[in-house]
Amino acid sequence: MGRLARSLNSLMLIGGVTAVAWNLLLDERAKQSIRGAADQVMNLGSHLLNIYMEPNQMANDEAAAAYNRAWVEQQWREAGY
């Protein structure tokens, strides 16, 4: 039970410090920047999770295949072929 109590106390302390920092130390521009960064991280995380859960999805995606074809053709042109 002691470990659970210490963990809950730590979580409450971190939450309190975060709330104070969010409300007192950050202006609106900083809050918008943090929200935007969090949105980008969440989008990237969900994208990576989708790729991990569906590994063949990337290969079946026509846009990804077209991009890969164009990249390979460019590499061959740069190599002189």
C-alpha positions, 0 to 999 in steps of 0.5 A, spaced: 500 500 500 505 504 501 508 504 494 501 506 491 500 512 496 507 514 494 505 513 486 499 517 488 502 523 491 507 523 486 502 524 481 498 529 485 504 533 486 506 533 478 499 535 476 499 541 481 506 543 478 503 542 471 497 546 473 500 552 476 505 552 470 500 552 465 495 557 468 500 562 471 507 562 467 504 561 460 501 566 456 496 564 450 501 564 445 505 559 449 499 555 450 497 554 443 504 552 441 504 547 446 497 544 444 499 544 437 505 540 438 501 535 442 496 535 436 502 533 432 505 528 437 498 525 437 497 524 430 504 522 429 503 516 434 497 514 431 500 514 424 505 510 427 501 505 431 496 504 424 503 502 420 505 497 426 498 494 426 497 494 419 504 493 416 502 491 409 497 498 409 503 502 407 505 497 401 498 497 398 497 505 399 497 507 391 500 514 393 506 511 397 507 506 391 507 512 386 512 516 391 517 510 392 517 509 384 518 517 383 524 516 388 527 510 385 527 513 378 530 520 380 536 515 384 537 512 377 537 518 373 542 521 378 546 515 377 547 516 370 542 511 367 
